[in-house]
Amino acid sequence: MAPLVYVCVRPQQEAAEAEYASFRTAMGLDESGLERVDLTRDPLPDDAFDRWRGFVVGGSPFNATDDPAAKPEGQLRLEADLARIAEAAASGRTAAVFTCFGIGVATTHLGGTISRDYPEDTGPTNVTLTDAGRADPLLGSLSPTFTALTAHKEGTETLPAGAVLLATNDDCPVQAYRGG
């Protein structure tokens, strides 16, 4: 079976290393089960959807809501690559989990909206699963209310068409959703 891949969109290499290690630990995978691709340095390979069975997109200091005219060329390229992953996941060609900045790119590409009205400070926050979240194959094994670490300047304001809200809290009403 093809491995999963951690998609790095974080230019800070020490933080990216720690994030990759955290995903591997949480998923119970070694480096052969969770490979890596660094979109801050290289484009998404042409054979990405044949090479990997699913994508885990990490965090980033970038923001989806930044003015496109002010975004560096490298950010625009990696956003286009994340949009390709989001489209493939929404169409059922692959599986993907987007975190942080990746959620913003995926949401925007799939027709939802992102807003700076839902920032969260760095640190722990309580998250509550919706009924759909409690029934979700990925999130359903979690406690109905759990603590997660957050740090973001923007959040999903409206879900893409057909998306299902899975988790929420008072500060950021869309903590997780499923699309596709």
Secondary structure by P-SEA (a helix, b strand, c coil): cbbbbbbbcccaaaaaaaaaaaaaaaaccccccbbbbbcccccccccccccccbbbbbbcccccccccccccaaaaaaaaaaaaaaaaaaaccccccccaaaaaaaaaaabbbbbcccccccbbbbbbbcccccccccccccccbbbbbbcccccccccccccccccccccccccccccc
